[in-house]
């Protein structure tokens, strides 16, 4: 398994969410997610991260506030022998700074 982490650009995240070709997993804590998150993302806090809860198929991209915790989630996946190695390095901060729509609440 490759040690590379692939950065996914904002436009690729937008297209993947629109087309339904990615599952964007937000690993920030529940209070952060509830305060604002990328529409269509799913919450899976790093503090309670369970690789068994990840989709078994498709493309998974991790996101957090700014790229640190999403890399840690990839490390957990690798330790479990899972192939996921993509993250949105700018995370929610870049999403919001780009003027993209923001969802609030815990769903």
ROSE-4610 file (N, C-alpha, C; in Angstrom, 1 decimal, always signed):
// ROSE-4610
residu = [X/X/X/X/X/X/X/X/X/X/X/X/X/X/X/X/X/X/X/X/X/X/X/X/X/X/X/X/X/X/X/X/X/X/X/X/X/X/X/X/X/X/X/X/X/X/X/X/X/X/X/X/X/X/X/X/X/X/X/X/X/X/X/X/X/X/X/X/X/X/X/X/X/X/X/X/X/X/X/X/X/X/X/X/X/X/X/X/X/X/X/X/X/X/X/X/X/X/X/X/X/X/X/X/X/X/X/X/X/X/X/X/X/X/X/X/X/X/X/X/X/X/X/X/X/X/X/X/X/X/X/X/X/X/X/X/X/X/X/X/X/X/X/X/X/X/X/X/X/X/X/X/X/X/X/X/X/X/X/X/X/X/X/X/X/X/X/X/X/X/X/X/X/X/X/X/X/X/X/X/X/X/X/X/X/X/X/X/X/X/X/X/X/X/X/X/X/X/X/X/X/X/X/X/X/X/X/X/X/X/X/X/X/X/X/X/X/X/X/X/X/X/X/X/X/X/X/X/X/X/X/X/X/X/X/X/X/X/X/X/X/X/X/X/X/X/X/X/X/X/X/X/X/X/X/X/X/X/X/X/X/X/X/X/X/X/X/X/X/X/X/X/X/X/X/X/X/X/X/X/X/X/X/X/X/X/X/X/X/X/X/X/X/X/X/X/X/X/X/X/X/X/X/X/X/X/X/X/X/X/X/X/X/X/X/X/X/X/X/X/X]
num = [1/1/1/2/2/2/3/3/3/4/4/4/5/5/5/6/6/6/7/7/7/8/8/8/9/9/9/10/10/10/11/11/11/12/12/12/13/13/13/14/14/14/15/15/15/16/16/16/17/17/17/18/18/18/19/19/19/20/20/20/21/21/21/22/22/22/23/23/23/24/24/24/25/25/25/26/26/26/27/27/27/28/28/28/29/29/29/30/30/30/31/31/31/32/32/32/33/33/33/34/34/34/35/35/35/36/36/36/37/37/37/38/38/38/39/39/39/40/40/40/41/41/41/42/42/42/43/43/43/44/44/44/45/45/45/46/46/46/47/47/47/48/48/48/49/49/49/50/50/50/51/51/51/52/52/52/53/53/53/54/54/54/55/55/55/56/56/56/57/57/57/58/58/58/59/59/59/60/60/60/61/61/61/62/62/62/63/63/63/64/64/64/65/65/65/66/66/66/67/67/67/68/68/68/69/69/69/70/70/70/71/71/71/72/72/72/73/73/73/74/74/74/75/75/75/76/76/76/77/77/77/78/78/78/79/79/79/80/80/80/81/81/81/82/82/82/83/83/83/84/84/84/85/85/85/86/86/86/87/87/87/88/88/88/89/89/89/90/90/90/91/91/91/92/92/92/93/93/93/94/94/94/95/95/95/96/96/96/97/97/97/98/98/98/99/99/99/100/100/100/101/101/101/102/102/102/103/103/103/104/104/104/105/105/105/106/106/106/107/107/107]
x = [+0.8/+0.0/+0.9/+0.6/+1.4/+1.3/+2.4/+2.4/+1.9/+1.6/+1.2/-0.2/-0.3/-1.7/-2.0/-3.1/-3.5/-4.4/-4.0/-4.7/-5.8/-7.0/-8.2/-8.5/-8.5/-8.8/-10.3/-10.5/-11.9/-12.8/-12.4/-13.3/-13.6/-12.7/-12.9/-13.9/-13.8/-14.7/-16.1/-16.2/-17.5/-18.2/-17.4/-17.9/-18.2/-17.4/-17.7/-18.9/-19.2/-20.4/-21.6/-21.5/-22.6/-23.0/-21.9/-22.2/-22.4/-22.2/-22.4/-21.3/-20.1/-19.0/-18.0/-18.2/-17.4/-18.2/-17.7/-18.2/-17.2/-17.7/-16.8/-17.0/-16.0/-16.0/-15.4/-16.2/-15.7/-15.3/-14.0/-13.5/-13.4/-14.0/-14.0/-14.9/-14.8/-15.7/-17.1/-18.1/-19.5/-19.9/-19.3/-19.7/-19.2/-18.1/-17.6/-18.5/-18.8/-19.7/-21.1/-21.6/-22.9/-22.9/-21.8/-21.7/-21.6/-21.1/-21.1/-20.2/-20.8/-20.1/-20.4/-19.6/-19.8/-21.1/-22.0/-23.2/-22.9/-23.6/-23.3/-22.3/-21.5/-20.5/-21.1/-20.4/-20.9/-19.9/-20.5/-19.7/-19.2/-17.8/-17.2/-16.0/-16.3/-15.2/-14.0/-12.8/-11.6/-11.5/-12.0/-11.9/-12.7/-13.6/-14.4/-14.3/-13.2/-13.1/-13.1/-14.0/-14.1/-14.1/-13.0/-12.9/-14.0/-14.6/-15.6/-16.9/-17.0/-18.2/-18.0/-16.8/-16.6/-17.3/-17.7/-18.3/-17.3/-17.8/-17.0/-16.6/-17.3/-17.0/-17.1/-16.6/-16.7/-15.4/-15.5/-14.4/-14.7/-13.7/-13.8/-12.8/-13.2/-12.3/-12.5/-11.4/-11.5/-11.4/-12.0/-11.9/-12.0/-11.4/-11.4/-11.4/-10.8/-10.8/-9.8/-8.6/-7.5/-6.5/-6.8/-6.0/-5.2/-5.1/-4.3/-5.0/-6.3/-7.0/-7.4/-7.6/-7.9/-6.7/-5.5/-4.4/-4.3/-4.6/-4.7/-5.7/-6.8/-7.8/-7.3/-6.6/-5.9/-5.0/-4.2/-3.3/-4.1/-5.2/-6.1/-6.5/-6.9/-7.3/-6.2/-5.0/-3.8/-3.5/-3.6/-3.3/-4.3/-5.5/-6.5/-6.5/-5.5/-5.4/-6.4/-7.0/-7.9/-7.2/-7.8/-7.0/-7.2/-8.1/-8.4/-7.2/-6.9/-5.7/-5.9/-7.1/-7.4/-8.0/-7.6/-8.2/-8.2/-9.1/-9.3/-8.5/-7.2/-6.3/-6.7/-7.5/-7.9/-9.1/-9.8/-10.9/-12.0/-12.7/-13.8/-13.4/-12.2/-11.8/-11.6/-11.1/-11.0/-12.3/-13.2/-14.5/-15.3/-15.3/-16.0/-15.3/-14.0/-13.3/-13.6/-13.9/-14.2/-15.6/-16.4/-17.8/-18.7/-18.3/-19.2/-20.3/-21.4/-22.5/-22.1/-22.7/-22.4/-23.7/-23.7/-24.8/-24.6/-25.6/-25.5/-26.3/-26.1/-26.8/-26.0/-26.5/-25.8/-26.1/-26.7/-27.0/-26.4]
y = [-1.2/+0.0/+1.2/+2.2/+3.4/+4.2/+4.9/+5.8/+7.2/+7.5/+8.8/+9.2/+10.4/+11.0/+11.9/+11.7/+12.6/+13.7/+14.9/+16.1/+16.3/+16.5/+16.7/+18.2/+18.8/+20.3/+20.6/+21.8/+22.3/+22.0/+22.3/+22.0/+20.5/+19.7/+18.2/+17.8/+18.4/+18.0/+18.5/+19.7/+20.2/+19.3/+18.9/+18.1/+16.7/+16.1/+14.8/+14.7/+15.8/+15.9/+16.0/+16.9/+17.1/+15.9/+15.1/+14.0/+12.7/+12.8/+11.6/+10.6/+11.0/+10.1/+10.0/+10.9/+10.8/+10.8/+10.2/+10.3/+11.2/+12.4/+13.3/+13.1/+12.6/+12.2/+13.4/+14.1/+15.2/+14.6/+14.7/+14.1/+15.1/+16.3/+17.2/+16.8/+17.4/+17.0/+17.4/+16.7/+17.0/+18.5/+19.2/+20.6/+21.4/+21.1/+21.8/+21.5/+20.3/+19.9/+20.6/+20.6/+21.2/+22.7/+23.4/+24.8/+25.2/+24.3/+24.5/+23.4/+22.9/+21.8/+21.9/+21.2/+21.1/+20.3/+20.9/+20.2/+18.8/+17.8/+16.5/+15.7/+16.3/+15.5/+14.8/+13.7/+12.9/+13.1/+13.1/+13.3/+12.0/+11.9/+10.8/+11.3/+11.8/+12.5/+11.6/+12.2/+11.5/+10.9/+11.6/+11.1/+9.8/+9.5/+8.2/+7.5/+7.7/+7.2/+5.6/+5.1/+3.6/+3.3/+2.7/+2.4/+1.4/+0.7/-0.3/+0.5/+1.8/+2.6/+3.2/+3.1/+3.7/+2.9/+3.5/+2.8/+1.7/+0.6/-0.5/-0.3/+0.5/+0.8/+2.2/+2.6/+4.0/+4.7/+6.0/+6.9/+7.7/+7.6/+8.3/+9.3/+10.6/+11.7/+12.2/+12.4/+13.0/+14.5/+15.1/+16.5/+16.8/+18.0/+18.4/+20.0/+20.6/+22.1/+22.6/+22.0/+22.5/+21.4/+20.2/+19.1/+18.3/+18.6/+17.8/+16.5/+16.6/+15.5/+14.5/+15.1/+14.2/+13.3/+13.8/+12.9/+11.9/+12.2/+11.2/+10.1/+10.5/+9.5/+8.5/+9.1/+8.2/+7.2/+7.7/+6.8/+5.7/+6.0/+4.9/+3.9/+4.4/+3.5/+2.6/+3.2/+2.4/+1.3/+1.7/+0.7/-0.5/-0.2/-1.2/-2.0/-1.6/-2.2/-1.7/-0.5/+0.0/+1.0/+1.1/+1.9/+3.4/+3.9/+5.3/+6.2/+7.1/+7.9/+9.4/+9.8/+11.1/+12.0/+13.3/+14.3/+15.6/+16.5/+17.8/+18.7/+19.1/+19.6/+21.0/+21.8/+23.1/+22.9/+21.8/+21.5/+22.6/+22.6/+23.5/+24.9/+25.3/+26.7/+27.2/+26.4/+26.8/+26.8/+25.9/+25.8/+27.1/+27.5/+28.7/+29.9/+30.0/+31.2/+31.4/+30.3/+30.4/+30.8/+31.0/+31.5/+30.4/+29.1/+28.0/+27.9/+27.2/+27.1/+26.3/+26.6/+25.9/+25.4/+24.2/+23.6/+23.7/+23.7/+23.7/+22.6/+22.3/+21.2/+19.9/+18.9/+17.7/+16.6/+17.0/+16.0/+16.5]
z = [+0.0/+0.0/+0.0/-0.8/-1.0/+0.3/+0.6/+1.7/+1.3/+0.1/-0.3/+0.1/+0.5/+0.8/-0.4/-1.0/-2.1/-1.7/-2.0/-1.7/-2.8/-2.4/-3.3/-3.2/-4.4/-4.5/-4.3/-3.9/-3.7/-4.8/-6.0/-7.2/-7.4/-7.0/-7.1/-6.1/-4.9/-3.8/-4.2/-4.7/-5.2/-6.2/-7.2/-8.3/-7.8/-6.9/-6.3/-5.5/-4.7/-3.9/-4.8/-5.8/-6.7/-7.5/-8.0/-8.8/-7.9/-6.6/-5.8/-5.9/-6.3/-6.6/-5.4/-4.4/-3.2/-1.9/-0.9/+0.4/+1.2/+1.5/+2.3/+3.8/+4.4/+5.8/+6.6/+7.4/+8.3/+9.6/+10.0/+11.2/+12.4/+12.2/+13.3/+14.4/+15.5/+16.7/+16.4/+17.1/+16.9/+17.0/+18.0/+18.1/+17.0/+16.4/+15.2/+14.0/+13.8/+12.7/+12.8/+14.0/+14.2/+14.0/+14.3/+14.1/+12.6/+11.8/+10.3/+9.7/+8.6/+7.8/+6.3/+5.6/+4.1/+3.9/+3.1/+2.8/+2.1/+2.6/+2.0/+2.7/+3.6/+4.3/+5.5/+5.9/+7.0/+8.2/+9.4/+10.6/+11.1/+11.3/+12.0/+12.8/+14.0/+14.7/+14.9/+14.8/+15.0/+16.4/+17.4/+18.7/+18.9/+18.0/+18.1/+16.7/+16.0/+14.7/+14.7/+13.8/+13.7/+12.2/+11.8/+10.4/+9.9/+10.8/+10.4/+10.0/+10.3/+9.9/+8.6/+8.0/+6.6/+5.5/+4.4/+3.3/+2.9/+2.4/+1.9/+0.5/-0.2/-1.7/-1.9/-3.1/-3.6/-3.1/-3.3/-3.0/-1.7/-0.8/+0.5/+0.5/+0.9/+1.0/+2.4/+3.2/+4.5/+4.6/+5.5/+5.7/+7.2/+7.6/+8.9/+8.9/+9.8/+9.8/+8.8/+8.8/+7.9/+7.5/+7.6/+7.0/+7.9/+9.2/+10.2/+10.6/+11.1/+11.5/+10.4/+9.2/+8.1/+7.7/+7.9/+7.6/+8.7/+9.9/+11.0/+10.7/+10.2/+9.8/+8.8/+7.8/+6.8/+7.4/+8.5/+9.2/+9.9/+10.4/+11.0/+10.0/+8.8/+7.7/+7.3/+7.1/+6.7/+7.8/+9.0/+10.1/+10.0/+9.5/+9.4/+8.1/+7.2/+5.9/+4.9/+5.1/+4.1/+3.2/+2.0/+0.9/+0.9/+1.8/+1.7/+1.9/+1.0/+1.1/+0.6/+0.5/+0.0/+1.1/+1.0/+1.9/+1.3/+1.8/+1.4/+2.3/+1.9/+2.9/+3.5/+2.8/+3.3/+4.2/+4.1/+5.0/+5.0/+6.1/+6.3/+6.2/+6.7/+6.7/+5.2/+4.4/+2.9/+2.3/+2.6/+2.1/+2.4/+3.7/+4.1/+3.6/+3.5/+3.0/+1.5/+0.8/-0.6/-0.9/+0.2/+0.0/-0.4/-0.2/-0.5/+0.5/+0.1/+1.1/+2.3/+3.4/+4.7/+5.3/+5.8/+6.5/+8.0/+8.8/+10.2/+10.8/+12.0/+12.7/+12.6/+13.2/+13.3/+12.3/+11.2/+10.1/+8.8]
